């Protein structure tokens, strides 16, 4: 169960990263890109911690 949750968190984090890159490329404020990367990092950290507990 935790492995599925970790995989879903990781997929969401990759989506956030891609979303941030797209917004940066379209000229949106750099803070949008930074916020997306920060949220992606937090989700990936949570996924890593879940996998370690398996």
Secondary structure, DSSP 4 states (H G I P E B T S, - for coil): -HHHHHHHHHHHHHHHHHHHHHHHHTT--HHHHHHHHHHHHHHHHHHHHHHHT-
